[in-house]
Amino acid sequence: PYKTNILISEYTKELLKENYIIKEIDLVRVKGKNKAVKIFQVLDFGIPNKNQQKEFETYYKALQLYRDSKFKEAKNLFEILYNNTKVYLYSLYMERCKYFIENPPKNFDGVWTFTTK
């Protein structure tokens, strides 16, 4: 659903011993489970370059706004990110924000729940 090659859970991330460039993707609850798990994308070895650092800073700010139910502000940042990078993840969050702006959730916890396996 995220159109990426390598996704790992927070548990796998904790076990990594080498330097990887990793970006948090989502906080998810899979079908049949109650506990939410953070998932991450492994992008590369090493450390982020300056462009990646700037992108990640904006992304994490947008992600926090999204999780704080500030969907309009989050959508604006995701749009900027998408327009600069064309990364699918940012368009996915733009669509979620648009949906939640039009259909405000009750008791939003920032977790995306998958309904299929």
C-alpha positions as CSV (number, residue, x, y, z in Angstrom):
1,P,0.0,0.0,0.0
2,Y,3.0,2.4,0.4
3,K,4.6,1.5,-3.0
4,T,8.0,1.0,-1.5
5,N,10.5,-1.9,-1.5
6,I,11.6,-2.4,2.1
7,L,9.4,-1.8,5.1
8,I,10.4,-2.9,8.5
9,S,8.6,-2.7,11.9
10,E,9.9,-0.8,14.9
11,Y,11.1,-4.0,16.4
12,T,13.3,-4.8,13.4
13,K,14.6,-1.3,13.3
14,E,15.8,-1.7,16.9
15,L,17.9,-4.7,15.9
16,L,19.8,-2.9,13.1
17,K,23.4,-2.5,13.9
18,E,24.7,-0.6,10.8
19,N,23.9,2.9,9.7
20,Y,20.9,3.0,7.5
21,I,18.8,5.9,6.2
22,I,15.4,5.1,7.6
23,K,12.2,7.1,7.4
24,E,9.1,6.4,9.6
25,I,6.2,5.6,7.3
26,D,3.2,5.1,9.4
27,L,1.6,4.0,12.7
28,V,-0.5,1.0,11.8
29,R,-2.8,-1.6,13.3
30,V,-3.2,-4.7,11.2
31,K,-6.4,-6.7,10.9
32,G,-6.9,-8.9,13.9
33,K,-4.5,-7.0,16.2
34,N,-5.2,-4.2,18.7
35,K,-1.7,-2.9,19.2
36,A,-0.4,-0.2,16.8
37,V,3.1,-0.6,15.4
38,K,5.4,1.9,13.7
39,I,6.6,1.0,10.3
40,F,9.7,2.4,8.6
41,Q,11.2,2.5,5.1
42,V,14.8,1.6,4.6
43,L,16.1,4.0,2.0
44,D,19.9,3.4,1.9
45,F,23.1,2.8,3.9
46,G,24.8,5.7,5.6
47,I,23.4,9.0,6.8
48,P,21.0,11.4,5.1
49,N,22.4,14.1,2.9
50,K,21.4,17.8,3.4
51,N,18.5,17.5,0.9
52,Q,17.2,14.4,2.6
53,Q,17.5,16.0,6.1
54,K,15.5,19.0,4.9
55,E,12.8,16.7,3.4
56,F,12.7,14.5,6.5
57,E,12.3,17.6,8.8
58,T,9.3,18.8,6.8
59,Y,7.9,15.3,6.6
60,Y,8.1,14.7,10.3
61,K,6.5,18.1,11.0
62,A,3.6,17.2,8.6
63,L,3.3,13.7,10.2
64,Q,3.0,15.2,13.6
65,L,0.4,17.7,12.4
66,Y,-1.5,14.7,10.9
67,R,-1.3,12.8,14.2
68,D,-2.5,15.9,16.1
69,S,-5.6,16.0,13.8
70,K,-4.4,19.2,12.2
71,F,-5.3,17.9,8.8
72,K,-5.4,21.1,6.8
73,E,-1.9,22.2,7.9
74,A,-0.6,18.6,7.4
75,K,-2.1,18.5,3.9
76,N,-0.4,21.7,2.9
77,L,3.0,20.3,3.9
78,F,2.4,17.0,2.3
79,E,1.5,18.8,-0.9
80,I,4.8,20.8,-0.8
81,L,6.7,17.6,-0.2
82,Y,4.9,15.8,-3.0
83,N,5.4,18.6,-5.5
84,N,9.1,18.7,-4.7
85,T,9.7,14.9,-4.7
86,K,6.8,13.0,-6.3
87,V,7.1,10.5,-3.5
88,Y,3.9,8.4,-3.4
89,L,3.8,8.4,0.4
90,Y,3.1,12.1,0.4
91,S,0.2,11.8,-2.0
92,L,-1.2,9.0,0.2
93,Y,-1.1,11.3,3.2
94,M,-2.6,14.1,1.2
95,E,-5.6,11.9,0.4
96,R,-6.0,10.8,4.0
97,C,-5.9,14.5,5.1
98,K,-8.5,15.4,2.5
99,Y,-10.7,12.6,3.7
100,F,-10.4,13.6,7.3
101,I,-11.0,17.3,6.6
102,E,-14.3,16.3,4.9
103,N,-15.1,13.6,7.5
104,P,-13.7,14.7,10.8
105,P,-12.8,11.6,12.9
106,K,-13.9,11.1,16.5
107,N,-11.1,10.3,18.9
108,F,-8.4,10.2,16.2
109,D,-5.3,8.4,17.5
110,G,-3.1,8.8,14.4
111,V,-3.2,5.0,13.7
112,W,-4.1,3.7,10.3
113,T,-6.1,0.5,10.7
114,F,-5.9,-2.1,7.9
115,T,-9.1,-3.9,7.3
116,T,-7.6,-6.7,5.0
117,K,-4.6,-8.9,5.4
